[in-house]
Amino acid sequence: MNEQLKRETFFGACPHDCPDTCSMIYEVVDGRLSFVRGNKEHPMTRGGLCVKLKDFHDHHINPDRLTYPLRRSGPKGSKRFERITWDEAISEIGKRWREIIAEYGSQAIMPYSYLGNMGLVQGINSGDPFFNKLGSTVNEKTFCASGSSTAWLLTVGPTGAVDPESFVHAKYIVIWACNSISTNLHHWPFVLEAQKRGAKVVVIDSYRSRTAKAGDWHICPRPGTDGALAMGFINSIIEQGLVDQDYVDKYTYGYPELKERAAEFTPEYVEKVTGVKAADVAKFAREFATAQPSVIRLGVALERSIGGGQAIRAACCLPALVGSWRHVGGGLLQMPLWDFPIDWAKAARPDWIKPGTRVVNNLKLGAALTGEMQLDPPIKSLFVFCTNPVTQAPETNKIVKGLQRDDLFTVVAEHFLTDTAKYADIILPAAMAGEAEDMMWSWGHFYLTYNQKAVDPPGECKPTSEVWRLLAKEMGFDDPVFKMTDSELCAEYINWSDPKMGGIDMEYFKKHGFYKINVGDADTRTPHAEGNFPTPSGKVEFLLHDAKNFVAGPFRAMYDGEQSGEPVDPLPGYVPARERPETNPERAKLYSLNIISPKSHAFLNSCYANEPHKIKTQGEQFVLISPGDATKRSIREGDPVRVYNDRGDFEGLAHVTEDVPAGVVVATLGYWRSLNRSDGSVNCISSDALCGLGRAPTFSDNLVEVQRVN
């Protein structure tokens, strides 16, 4: 008789940089991860997994995984490595770091991470305690949502605001700079339910995305002009007499000044700047004000131009002007993160950062490594984890040049030999989500989600948390946090006494897998019907006094020091894009097309972009171009094309389509340059210039030219 195989299930949580943070079930047969499925009990993600995650189990057993530590044995970038032991790897890292610290000081060492894993124990901030104890340069992590967050916090404060599940009650839904179907899939059913109940869905985006096609009305502003559009909506609401004056008088600050600032943004002026018809500006204002409840889902792409932060401030004014906050499902959704009862100070240990410790922004990596920033001391060692900057960061050619420095000691913790890892001196093989315990917060809903370890990692892979424990021991750090188990760390970073935790404990997560923090029922939640905004005035702050630019704490290890501190405009407004034909005509003579680089449908940033079946689903790197722009350049459908400017270039296949307006091209992000047609990817052409608020990126504020490749 055949022996019965042992079958077990474990709770999982998607670790990726996505607002959905799906609850999953790991199925293990005889010690092997055989299947990963969505958890049907989860009210938000409802048992579904996106195209990226639907075969997550296979990703764990990809034959290309790194499974033991490696030391470089050839020139940097040659992909020539030799196998070493963990003891040898940790010993060499410690030896090199002690030498660097003795000669240059500890700030010559720099960690570099992002949301390749967003877990509290294994993810983006997991290395903060170790590196803060070490005294390294502080890494400011602003790839995404930092500009949005600064604008949000200045205007409405640290509120989670509208529950995404409350959208079913909305009558007018605005999805602004967010391709929900590709990047926020599990919110889309709530939008569809509202639509079935009669809600109108308006999508504001600079090209016709999958979501724009599925909405009722697509408003298409020119890239980088959203600030003018938002100010035009404000002006039109006021001029049409649609202001909820009672709400404004009671729960906002600075309305007279906002009214004066908005006066110049007439529908006619807005049409000239944005390309959106004056009649449509007035129509939107009327519908948004009168079809209550109205709600805006702010996408992070709204921040990706020099004036993106100001545009978001203006958008944040709209629901207060018309009293949308009075209603269930009315108001704004940015990131529920701000309501989560997480002890970020425990998770990051900013108390270990010495005053005056410098900060280097992750978008400026190329400048930091090449000497352009003239750092003293220079960066002599880089430790990269949970990110792949050679595809994801701007000005990637400059980063590659920096990584090729013989005097730079680079350590990368990774799953695969990525475009970044191939330049490492030491590679540490990292465990995947099913192989390590973790706790996930979410930037898209109000659920904490527990991830159990389902199987042992393959080969010699180790969880990121174990790397910090090993390095702490090597460097002689004896603090309790470096001796805690993953289970203990999962519990350590939650404020269990906060009323939002409802009196539960870790045992609840081990039995149920997730918990919706206690922020009220989605069918009744109106967090700001009577104001109560967590701002200095307790109101929506249209007007600021003596505000300075800053990056929110979770993006910079909760470090208060060394903020950039530029004065912030007292009022929201429109800041013209750096690179547009109208604002930079000399540059436009060389590079006449604006490029938008949204996230790919089948990749999660650069994750899965090395999986052949994901590449097949996503398609080869493509470039969407309008028929008129294609004709001018003798480009036909399917032609290989080169996209370039003075920062770099990449190649892709042309898709000639009406989905993009004239003067705009679209190429999605995440493709590995080493797997593309040429050794380049979208961010080769991206500037490392920062958004005016929150030091966010300007990925949608770049001019390029496109030519057919013969």
C-alpha positions as CSV (number, residue, x, y, z in Angstrom):
1,M,0.0,0.0,0.0
2,N,1.3,3.4,-1.0
3,E,2.4,5.6,1.9
4,Q,0.1,8.7,2.3
5,L,2.0,11.9,1.6
6,K,2.0,14.5,4.3
7,R,-0.1,17.6,3.3
8,E,-0.1,20.9,5.2
9,T,-1.3,24.4,4.6
10,F,0.2,27.7,5.9
11,F,-0.9,31.3,5.8
12,G,0.9,33.5,3.3
13,A,1.1,37.1,2.5
14,C,2.3,38.6,-0.8
15,P,5.5,40.4,0.0
16,H,5.6,42.7,-3.1
17,D,5.4,46.4,-3.7
18,C,1.6,46.4,-4.4
19,P,-1.3,48.0,-2.6
20,D,-3.3,44.7,-2.6
21,T,-1.0,42.7,-0.1
22,C,-2.9,39.5,-0.9
23,S,-3.6,36.9,1.7
24,M,-2.5,33.5,0.4
25,I,-2.5,29.9,1.4
26,Y,0.7,27.8,0.9
27,E,0.1,24.2,0.2
28,V,2.9,21.9,1.2
29,V,3.1,18.2,0.2
30,D,5.8,16.1,1.8
31,G,7.9,19.2,2.7
32,R,7.7,20.7,-0.8
33,L,5.8,23.9,-1.7
34,S,3.4,22.5,-4.2
35,F,0.9,25.3,-4.7
36,V,0.1,28.8,-3.7
37,R,-3.5,30.1,-3.9
38,G,-5.4,33.1,-2.7
39,N,-7.1,33.0,0.7
40,K,-10.9,33.1,0.0
41,E,-11.6,34.2,3.5
42,H,-9.9,37.6,3.0
43,P,-12.6,40.2,2.4
44,M,-10.4,42.4,0.3
45,T,-8.4,40.0,-1.9
46,R,-11.1,37.3,-1.9
47,G,-9.0,34.4,-3.0
48,G,-7.7,35.9,-6.2
49,L,-4.1,36.3,-7.2
50,C,-2.9,38.6,-10.0
51,V,-1.1,37.3,-13.1
52,K,2.2,38.0,-11.4
53,L,1.5,35.8,-8.3
54,K,-0.7,33.0,-9.6
55,D,2.2,30.6,-9.9
56,F,4.2,31.8,-7.0
57,H,5.1,28.3,-6.0
58,D,7.0,27.8,-9.3
59,H,8.9,31.0,-8.6
60,H,10.3,29.4,-5.5
61,I,11.8,26.5,-7.4
62,N,13.1,28.4,-10.4
63,P,16.3,26.6,-11.5
64,D,18.1,29.9,-11.8
65,R,17.8,30.7,-8.1
66,L,21.0,31.6,-6.2
67,T,21.3,28.9,-3.6
68,Y,24.8,29.5,-2.0
69,P,27.0,32.5,-1.3
70,L,29.3,33.7,-4.1
71,R,32.5,35.7,-4.4
72,R,33.4,37.6,-7.5
73,S,36.2,35.9,-9.5
74,G,36.3,38.0,-12.6
75,P,35.9,41.6,-13.6
76,K,32.9,43.4,-12.2
77,G,29.8,42.7,-14.4
78,S,31.4,39.6,-16.0
79,K,29.0,37.3,-14.0
80,R,32.1,35.2,-13.0
81,F,31.7,34.0,-9.4
82,E,33.0,31.3,-7.2
83,R,31.1,29.4,-4.4
84,I,32.1,30.2,-0.8
85,T,30.6,29.4,2.6
86,W,28.4,31.6,4.7
87,D,31.2,31.8,7.3
88,E,33.6,33.0,4.6
89,A,31.1,35.5,3.2
90,I,30.3,37.1,6.6
91,S,33.9,37.1,7.6
92,E,35.0,38.9,4.4
93,I,32.2,41.5,4.7
94,G,33.2,42.1,8.3
95,K,36.9,42.4,7.5
96,R,36.3,44.8,4.6
97,W,33.9,46.9,6.6
98,R,36.3,47.2,9.6
99,E,39.1,48.3,7.2
100,I,36.7,50.9,5.6
101,I,35.6,52.2,9.0
102,A,39.2,52.5,10.2
103,E,40.2,54.6,7.1
104,Y,37.1,56.5,6.2
105,G,34.5,56.1,9.0
106,S,31.3,54.2,9.1
107,Q,29.4,56.6,6.8
108,A,31.5,55.3,3.9
109,I,29.2,52.3,4.1
110,M,25.7,52.7,2.6
111,P,22.6,50.3,2.7
112,Y,20.3,50.4,-0.3
113,S,16.8,48.8,-0.2
114,Y,13.2,49.1,-1.4
115,L,10.0,47.2,-1.6
116,G,11.2,44.0,-3.3
117,N,9.9,42.7,0.1
118,M,7.7,45.0,2.2
119,G,7.6,42.8,5.3
120,L,8.4,44.2,8.7
121,V,10.9,41.4,9.4
122,Q,12.3,40.6,5.9
123,G,11.7,43.7,3.9
124,I,12.6,47.2,3.0
125,N,13.3,48.5,6.6
126,S,14.5,45.3,8.1
127,G,18.2,46.4,7.8
128,D,17.6,49.7,9.5
129,P,18.5,48.6,13.1
130,F,21.7,47.0,11.9
131,F,22.9,49.8,9.7
132,N,21.9,52.5,12.2
133,K,23.9,50.6,14.9
134,L,26.8,50.4,12.4
135,G,26.7,54.2,11.9
136,S,26.3,54.0,8.1
137,T,24.9,56.6,5.7
138,V,21.2,56.7,6.1
139,N,19.4,55.6,2.9
140,E,16.4,57.8,2.0
141,K,14.0,55.4,0.2
142,T,11.7,57.5,-2.1
143,F,11.2,55.4,-5.2
144,C,7.4,55.6,-4.8
145,A,4.8,57.5,-2.8
146,S,7.1,59.8,-0.9
147,G,6.0,62.9,-2.8
148,S,2.4,61.8,-2.5
149,S,2.9,61.2,1.2
150,T,4.5,64.6,1.9
151,A,1.7,66.4,0.1
152,W,-0.9,64.2,1.9
153,L,0.6,64.8,5.4
154,L,0.8,68.6,4.8
155,T,-2.8,68.8,3.6
156,V,-4.9,66.2,5.6
157,G,-2.4,64.7,8.0
158,P,-1.6,61.1,8.8
159,T,-5.0,59.6,8.2
160,G,-5.9,56.4,6.4
161,A,-9.0,58.2,5.1
162,V,-11.5,56.3,3.0
163,D,-11.6,52.5,3.3
164,P,-11.1,51.0,-0.1
165,E,-14.0,48.7,0.6
166,S,-16.2,51.8,1.1
167,F,-15.9,52.6,-2.6
168,V,-19.0,50.5,-3.2
169,H,-21.1,53.3,-1.7
170,A,-19.6,56.1,-4.0
171,K,-21.6,57.6,-6.8
172,Y,-18.6,59.3,-8.5
173,I,-15.2,57.5,-8.5
174,V,-12.1,59.3,-9.8
175,I,-9.0,57.1,-10.3
176,W,-6.2,59.6,-10.8
177,A,-2.9,58.4,-12.2
178,C,-3.5,54.7,-11.2
179,N,-3.8,51.8,-13.6
180,S,-5.9,49.8,-11.1
181,I,-6.5,46.7,-13.4
182,S,-2.7,46.2,-13.6
183,T,-1.5,47.5,-10.3
184,N,-4.4,47.5,-7.8
185,L,-6.5,44.6,-9.1
186,H,-8.3,43.7,-5.9
187,H,-9.7,47.2,-5.5
188,W,-11.2,47.0,-8.9
189,P,-14.2,44.7,-8.0
190,F,-15.3,47.4,-5.4
191,V,-15.2,50.0,-8.2
192,L,-17.2,47.7,-10.5
193,E,-19.8,47.1,-7.8
194,A,-20.2,50.8,-7.4
195,Q,-20.4,51.1,-11.2
196,K,-23.2,48.5,-11.2
197,R,-25.0,50.5,-8.6
198,G,-24.9,53.6,-10.9
199,A,-21.6,55.2,-10.0
200,K,-19.6,57.0,-12.7
201,V,-16.0,56.0,-13.0
202,V,-13.6,58.7,-14.2
203,V,-10.0,57.8,-15.0
204,I,-7.5,60.7,-15.2
205,D,-4.3,59.5,-16.9
206,S,-2.0,60.8,-19.7
207,Y,-2.6,57.7,-21.9
208,R,-5.4,55.2,-22.3
209,S,-4.4,52.5,-19.9
210,R,-6.4,49.2,-19.3
211,T,-8.2,51.0,-16.5
212,A,-8.9,54.1,-18.6
213,K,-10.5,51.9,-21.2
214,A,-12.7,50.3,-18.6
215,G,-13.9,53.5,-17.0
216,D,-16.9,55.6,-18.1
217,W,-14.8,58.7,-18.9
218,H,-11.1,59.1,-19.6
219,I,-9.6,62.6,-19.0
220,C,-6.2,62.8,-20.6
221,P,-4.0,65.7,-19.5
222,R,-0.6,66.2,-21.0
223,P,2.2,64.7,-18.8
224,G,3.2,66.9,-15.9
225,T,0.2,69.2,-16.1
226,D,-2.0,67.6,-13.5
227,G,-1.4,70.5,-11.1
228,A,-3.0,72.9,-13.5
229,L,-5.9,70.5,-14.1
230,A,-6.6,70.1,-10.3
231,M,-6.4,73.9,-9.8
232,G,-8.8,74.3,-12.7
233,F,-11.2,71.9,-11.1
234,I,-11.0,74.0,-7.9
235,N,-11.6,77.2,-9.8
236,S,-14.6,75.8,-11.7
237,I,-16.2,74.4,-8.5
238,I,-15.9,77.9,-6.9
239,E,-17.0,79.8,-10.0
240,Q,-20.1,77.5,-10.5
241,G,-21.1,78.1,-6.9
242,L,-20.7,74.4,-6.0
243,V,-18.7,74.8,-2.8
244,D,-20.1,73.2,0.4
245,Q,-19.6,76.4,2.3
246,D,-20.6,74.9,5.6
247,Y,-18.0,72.2,5.4
248,V,-15.4,74.6,4.2
249,D,-16.1,77.1,7.0
250,K,-16.0,74.5,9.7
251,Y,-13.3,72.0,8.6
252,T,-10.8,73.7,6.3
253,Y,-8.2,76.4,6.7
254,G,-7.1,79.0,4.1
255,Y,-10.1,79.0,1.7
256,P,-9.9,82.7,0.9
257,E,-6.3,82.3,-0.1
258,L,-7.0,79.2,-2.1
259,K,-9.8,80.9,-4.0
260,E,-7.5,83.7,-4.9
261,R,-4.7,81.4,-6.1
262,A,-7.2,79.3,-8.2
263,A,-8.7,82.4,-9.9
264,E,-6.1,82.3,-12.7
265,F,-6.9,78.7,-13.6
266,T,-9.9,79.4,-15.8
267,P,-11.1,76.5,-17.9
268,E,-9.7,78.2,-21.0
269,Y,-6.3,78.5,-19.4
270,V,-6.4,74.9,-18.2
271,E,-7.2,73.7,-21.7
272,K,-4.2,75.6,-23.1
273,V,-1.9,74.0,-20.6
274,T,-3.3,70.5,-20.2
275,G,-5.1,69.8,-23.5
276,V,-8.3,69.0,-21.5
277,K,-11.2,70.8,-23.1
278,A,-12.5,73.8,-21.1
279,A,-16.0,72.3,-21.2
280,D,-14.7,69.1,-19.7
281,V,-13.1,70.9,-16.8
282,A,-16.4,72.6,-16.0
283,K,-18.3,69.3,-16.5
284,F,-16.0,67.4,-14.1
285,A,-16.3,70.1,-11.5
286,R,-20.1,70.0,-11.6
287,E,-20.3,66.3,-11.5
288,F,-17.8,65.8,-8.8
289,A,-19.5,68.3,-6.6
290,T,-23.1,67.1,-7.1
291,A,-22.8,63.4,-7.5
292,Q,-22.3,62.6,-3.8
293,P,-20.5,60.7,-2.4
294,S,-17.6,61.4,-4.7
295,V,-14.2,59.9,-4.0
296,I,-10.7,60.1,-5.5
297,R,-8.2,57.2,-5.6
298,L,-4.8,58.9,-5.8
299,G,-2.2,57.0,-7.8
300,V,1.5,57.3,-7.0
301,A,2.2,58.2,-10.6
302,L,0.7,61.6,-10.0
303,E,3.9,62.6,-8.1
304,R,6.3,61.7,-11.0
305,S,7.0,65.2,-12.3
306,I,8.7,68.2,-10.8
307,G,5.3,69.6,-9.8
308,G,3.8,66.3,-8.7
309,G,3.7,67.2,-5.0
310,Q,1.9,70.4,-5.6
311,A,-0.6,68.6,-7.9
312,I,-1.4,66.2,-5.2
313,R,-1.9,69.0,-2.7
314,A,-4.4,70.5,-5.1
315,A,-6.2,67.2,-5.6
316,C,-6.4,66.7,-1.8
317,C,-8.4,70.0,-1.6
318,L,-11.2,68.8,-3.9
319,P,-13.3,66.5,-1.5
320,A,-13.2,69.1,1.2
321,L,-14.4,71.9,-1.1
322,V,-17.6,69.9,-2.0
323,G,-18.1,68.1,1.3
324,S,-17.4,64.6,0.0
325,W,-16.0,63.7,3.4
326,R,-19.5,63.9,4.9
327,H,-20.5,60.6,3.2
328,V,-19.6,56.9,3.5
329,G,-17.3,56.3,0.5
330,G,-16.6,59.9,0.0
331,G,-13.3,61.7,0.2
332,L,-9.8,60.5,-0.7
333,L,-7.7,57.3,-0.7
334,Q,-4.0,57.5,-0.7
335,M,-2.2,55.0,1.6
336,P,-4.0,53.5,4.6
337,L,-0.5,53.0,6.0
338,W,-0.9,56.0,8.3
339,D,-3.5,54.2,10.4
340,F,-1.5,51.1,11.0
341,P,-0.5,50.6,14.7
342,I,3.1,49.8,13.8
343,D,6.0,50.9,16.1
344,W,8.2,52.2,13.3
345,A,10.8,53.5,15.9
346,K,11.2,49.9,17.2
347,A,11.4,48.6,13.6
348,A,14.0,51.2,12.5
349,R,15.9,52.2,15.7
350,P,16.5,55.9,14.8
351,D,17.8,56.4,18.4
352,W,21.1,54.7,17.2
353,I,21.6,57.3,14.5
354,K,24.2,59.9,15.6
355,P,23.1,63.5,15.0
356,G,24.6,64.9,11.8
357,T,24.7,61.5,10.1
358,R,24.3,62.1,6.4
359,V,21.4,61.0,4.2
360,V,21.8,59.8,0.6
361,N,18.6,59.5,-1.5
362,N,18.2,56.2,-3.4
363,L,17.3,58.0,-6.6
364,K,20.7,59.7,-6.5
365,L,22.7,56.4,-6.3
366,G,24.5,57.1,-9.6
367,A,25.6,60.5,-8.5
368,A,26.7,59.1,-5.1
369,L,28.8,56.3,-6.6
370,T,30.5,58.3,-9.4
371,G,31.7,61.2,-7.2
372,E,29.2,63.7,-8.7
373,M,27.8,64.3,-5.2
374,Q,31.4,64.9,-3.8
375,L,30.6,63.0,-0.6
376,D,33.1,63.1,2.3
377,P,33.8,60.3,3.0
378,P,33.0,58.7,-0.4
379,I,30.8,55.6,-0.6
380,K,33.3,52.7,-0.3
381,S,30.8,49.9,0.3
382,L,27.2,49.3,-0.8
383,F,24.8,46.7,0.6
384,V,21.8,46.1,-1.7
385,F,18.8,44.1,-0.6
386,C,15.1,44.0,-1.6
387,T,15.7,46.1,-4.8
388,N,17.4,46.1,-8.2
389,P,18.6,49.6,-8.9
390,V,20.2,48.9,-12.2
391,T,16.6,48.5,-13.6
392,Q,14.5,50.5,-11.1
393,A,16.5,53.6,-10.3
394,P,17.0,56.6,-12.7
395,E,20.1,57.3,-14.7
396,T,21.0,53.6,-14.6
397,N,24.1,54.0,-16.9
398,K,25.6,56.3,-14.2
399,I,24.8,53.6,-11.6
400,V,26.5,50.9,-13.7
401,K,29.6,53.2,-14.0
402,G,29.7,53.6,-10.2
403,L,29.2,49.8,-9.6
404,Q,32.2,49.1,-11.8
405,R,34.6,51.0,-9.5
406,D,37.4,48.8,-8.3
407,D,37.4,50.5,-4.9
408,L,33.7,49.9,-4.2
409,F,32.9,46.8,-2.1
410,T,29.4,45.8,-3.1
411,V,27.3,43.1,-1.3
412,V,23.9,42.1,-2.8
413,A,21.4,39.8,-1.1
414,E,19.2,38.3,-3.9
415,H,17.2,35.5,-5.3
416,F,18.7,35.7,-8.8
417,L,21.7,37.1,-10.7
418,T,20.0,40.4,-11.5
419,D,21.3,43.3,-13.4
420,T,22.6,44.7,-10.1
421,A,23.8,41.5,-8.5
422,K,26.2,40.8,-11.4
423,Y,28.3,43.8,-10.2
424,A,28.6,42.5,-6.7
425,D,31.7,41.4,-4.9
426,I,29.8,39.1,-2.5
427,I,26.3,37.7,-3.3
428,L,24.2,36.3,-0.4
429,P,21.3,34.0,-1.4
430,A,18.0,35.2,0.1
431,A,15.0,33.2,1.1
432,M,11.6,33.8,-0.6
433,A,8.4,34.6,1.1
434,G,7.2,31.0,1.5
435,E,10.5,30.2,3.3
436,A,10.5,32.9,6.0
437,E,8.2,34.2,8.7
438,D,7.0,37.8,8.3
439,M,4.2,40.3,9.0
440,M,2.9,42.6,6.2
441,W,1.3,46.0,6.5
442,S,-0.5,47.4,3.4
443,W,-0.5,50.6,1.5
444,G,-3.8,49.7,-0.2
445,H,-6.1,48.4,2.6
446,F,-6.5,48.1,6.3
447,Y,-5.4,44.5,6.9
448,L,-2.3,43.3,8.6
449,T,-1.4,39.9,7.0
450,Y,0.7,37.2,8.5
451,N,3.2,35.1,6.5
452,Q,4.1,31.8,7.9
453,K,7.2,29.9,7.0
454,A,5.9,27.0,4.9
455,V,9.1,25.3,3.8
456,D,12.9,25.5,4.3
457,P,14.8,27.6,1.9
458,P,16.6,25.7,-0.9
459,G,20.4,25.1,-0.6
460,E,22.0,27.6,1.6
461,C,19.5,30.4,1.2
462,K,18.8,32.4,4.4
463,P,16.1,34.9,5.3
464,T,17.2,38.5,5.3
465,S,16.6,38.7,9.0
466,E,19.2,36.0,9.5
467,V,21.7,38.1,7.5
468,W,21.3,40.9,10.0
469,R,21.8,38.5,12.9
470,L,25.0,37.1,11.4
471,L,26.4,40.5,10.6
472,A,25.5,41.8,14.0
473,K,27.5,39.0,15.6
474,E,30.4,39.6,13.2
475,M,30.5,43.3,14.1
476,G,30.2,42.6,17.8
477,F,26.6,44.0,18.3
478,D,25.0,42.4,21.4
479,D,21.7,44.3,21.4
480,P,18.6,42.1,22.1
481,V,17.0,42.9,18.7
482,F,19.8,41.0,17.0
483,K,19.1,37.9,18.9
484,M,15.3,37.8,18.5
485,T,13.7,35.2,16.3
486,D,11.5,36.0,13.3
487,S,8.4,35.1,15.4
488,E,9.5,37.5,18.1
489,L,10.2,40.3,15.6
490,C,6.7,39.9,14.0
491,A,5.2,40.6,17.4
492,E,7.8,43.2,18.5
493,Y,6.9,45.8,15.9
494,I,3.1,45.9,16.5
495,N,1.5,48.2,19.1
496,W,-0.8,45.6,20.6
497,S,-2.2,48.0,23.1
498,D,-3.5,50.3,20.4
499,P,-7.3,50.1,20.2
500,K,-7.0,49.5,16.5
501,M,-5.6,46.0,17.4
502,G,-8.9,45.1,19.2
503,G,-7.2,43.2,22.0
504,I,-5.9,40.4,19.8
505,D,-2.4,38.9,19.9
506,M,-0.1,36.8,17.7
507,E,-2.1,33.7,18.3
508,Y,-5.0,35.3,16.4
509,F,-2.8,35.7,13.3
510,K,-1.6,32.1,13.6
511,K,-5.2,30.9,13.6
512,H,-6.7,33.4,11.0
513,G,-3.8,34.7,8.9
514,F,-5.0,38.3,8.8
515,Y,-6.7,41.0,10.9
516,K,-8.5,44.2,9.8
517,I,-7.4,46.9,12.1
518,N,-10.2,48.5,14.0
519,V,-11.0,51.6,11.9
520,G,-14.7,51.2,11.7
521,D,-17.1,49.3,9.4
522,A,-16.6,50.0,5.7
523,D,-20.4,50.4,5.3
524,T,-20.5,53.2,7.9
525,R,-17.0,54.7,8.1
526,T,-16.9,58.4,7.7
527,P,-13.5,59.4,9.3
528,H,-13.8,63.1,8.6
529,A,-17.5,63.9,8.3
530,E,-16.9,66.4,11.1
531,G,-13.4,67.3,10.4
532,N,-11.0,65.7,12.9
533,F,-8.1,65.8,10.5
534,P,-4.8,64.9,12.2
535,T,-3.3,68.3,11.2
536,P,-2.1,71.1,13.5
537,S,-5.4,72.9,12.9
538,G,-7.6,69.8,12.9
539,K,-8.7,70.8,9.5
540,V,-7.8,70.3,5.8
541,E,-5.0,72.8,5.4
542,F,-5.3,74.5,2.1
543,L,-2.9,77.2,3.4
544,L,0.4,76.4,5.2
545,H,2.7,78.6,7.2
546,D,6.4,78.3,7.1
547,A,6.3,74.7,6.0
548,K,9.5,73.0,4.9
549,N,10.0,70.1,2.5
550,F,10.5,66.7,4.2
551,V,10.5,63.0,3.6
552,A,8.2,61.0,5.9
553,G,9.9,58.9,8.6
554,P,9.2,55.4,7.3
555,F,11.1,56.3,4.1
556,R,14.3,57.3,6.0
557,A,14.6,55.0,9.0
558,M,12.5,57.4,11.1
559,Y,15.5,59.8,11.1
560,D,14.5,63.4,11.7
561,G,17.9,64.9,10.9
562,E,19.3,66.2,7.6
563,Q,16.0,66.8,5.9
564,S,16.3,68.9,2.7
565,G,14.1,71.6,4.3
566,E,13.3,73.8,1.3
567,P,10.4,76.3,1.8
568,V,7.1,74.9,0.7
569,D,4.7,77.1,-1.2
570,P,2.0,78.1,1.3
571,L,-0.7,77.1,-1.3
572,P,-1.1,74.3,-3.8
573,G,-0.6,75.2,-7.4
574,Y,0.9,74.3,-10.7
575,V,4.6,73.8,-11.3
576,P,5.4,73.3,-15.0
577,A,7.3,70.2,-15.9
578,R,11.0,70.4,-16.4
579,E,11.0,68.6,-19.7
580,R,8.1,69.5,-21.9
581,P,8.3,71.1,-25.4
582,E,6.4,74.2,-23.9
583,T,8.8,74.6,-20.9
584,N,12.1,73.4,-22.4
585,P,12.0,74.2,-26.1
586,E,15.7,74.0,-26.6
587,R,15.8,70.4,-25.3
588,A,12.7,69.6,-27.3
589,K,14.6,70.4,-30.5
590,L,16.7,67.3,-29.8
591,Y,14.2,65.1,-28.0
592,S,10.6,66.0,-28.8
593,L,8.5,63.2,-27.1
594,N,7.5,62.9,-23.5
595,I,7.9,59.4,-22.1
596,I,5.7,57.7,-19.5
597,S,7.0,54.6,-17.9
598,P,4.2,52.9,-15.9
599,K,4.5,49.5,-14.2
600,S,4.2,46.4,-16.3
601,H,1.1,44.2,-16.2
602,A,2.9,40.8,-15.8
603,F,6.0,42.0,-13.8
604,L,6.1,43.4,-10.3
605,N,8.7,46.1,-10.8
606,S,11.6,44.0,-11.9
607,C,10.4,40.8,-10.1
608,Y,9.4,38.0,-12.6
609,A,11.0,39.9,-15.5
610,N,13.4,36.9,-15.8
611,E,10.7,34.3,-15.9
612,P,10.1,33.2,-19.5
613,H,6.4,32.7,-19.1
614,K,5.9,36.1,-17.5
615,I,7.9,37.7,-20.4
616,K,5.6,35.8,-22.8
617,T,2.5,37.2,-21.1
618,Q,3.9,40.8,-20.9
619,G,5.5,40.7,-24.3
620,E,8.9,42.0,-25.3
621,Q,9.8,45.5,-24.3
622,F,7.4,47.7,-26.3
623,V,7.0,51.3,-27.0
624,L,3.5,52.7,-27.6
625,I,3.6,55.6,-30.1
626,S,0.8,57.5,-31.8
627,P,0.1,57.0,-35.5
628,G,1.1,60.6,-36.3
629,D,4.4,60.4,-34.4
630,A,5.2,57.0,-36.0
631,T,4.5,58.3,-39.5
632,K,6.9,61.2,-39.0
633,R,9.6,58.8,-38.1
634,S,8.9,56.1,-40.7
635,I,8.0,53.7,-37.9
636,R,5.5,50.9,-38.6
637,E,3.8,48.5,-36.2
638,G,6.3,45.9,-34.8
639,D,9.4,47.8,-36.0
640,P,12.3,47.7,-33.6
641,V,13.0,51.2,-32.3
642,R,15.5,52.9,-30.2
643,V,14.4,55.4,-27.5
644,Y,17.1,57.8,-26.4
645,N,18.3,61.0,-24.9
646,D,21.6,62.3,-23.6
647,R,21.3,60.1,-20.5
648,G,21.0,56.7,-22.3
649,D,18.9,54.6,-24.5
650,F,17.0,51.3,-24.8
651,E,15.3,49.3,-27.6
652,G,11.9,47.9,-28.0
653,L,9.2,47.0,-30.5
654,A,6.9,49.8,-31.7
655,H,3.2,49.5,-31.1
656,V,1.4,52.1,-33.1
657,T,-1.8,53.0,-31.3
658,E,-4.4,55.7,-30.6
659,D,-4.0,54.8,-26.9
660,V,-1.3,57.5,-26.6
661,P,-1.8,61.1,-27.7
662,A,0.6,62.9,-30.0
663,G,3.8,63.9,-28.4
664,V,3.8,61.0,-25.9
665,V,5.3,57.5,-25.9
666,V,4.8,54.8,-23.3
667,A,7.3,52.1,-22.3
668,T,6.5,50.0,-19.2
669,L,9.0,49.5,-16.4
670,G,10.7,46.4,-15.0
671,Y,12.4,44.7,-18.0
672,W,16.0,43.6,-17.2
673,R,18.5,45.4,-19.4
674,S,20.5,42.2,-19.7
675,L,17.5,40.4,-21.2
676,N,16.4,43.3,-23.5
677,R,17.3,43.8,-27.2
678,S,20.2,46.1,-26.2
679,D,21.9,46.6,-22.9
680,G,19.4,49.1,-21.7
681,S,16.0,49.6,-20.1
682,V,13.6,52.4,-19.6
683,N,15.4,54.1,-16.7
684,C,18.5,54.6,-18.8
685,I,16.7,57.8,-20.0
686,S,15.2,58.9,-16.7
687,S,16.6,61.9,-14.9
688,D,17.5,61.7,-11.2
689,A,15.9,65.1,-10.7
690,L,13.6,65.1,-7.7
691,C,9.9,66.1,-7.3
692,G,9.3,69.4,-5.5
693,L,7.9,67.6,-2.5
694,G,9.1,64.5,-0.6
695,R,12.2,64.1,-2.9
696,A,10.2,61.8,-5.1
697,P,11.2,60.7,-8.6
698,T,10.4,62.4,-11.9
699,F,10.0,59.4,-14.1
700,S,7.3,61.0,-16.1
701,D,9.2,64.3,-16.7
702,N,11.6,63.3,-19.4
703,L,12.0,64.1,-23.1
704,V,13.2,61.4,-25.5
705,E,13.5,60.8,-29.2
706,V,12.5,57.6,-31.0
707,Q,14.0,56.2,-34.2
708,R,13.6,53.0,-36.1
709,V,16.4,50.5,-35.8
710,N,17.4,49.0,-39.1
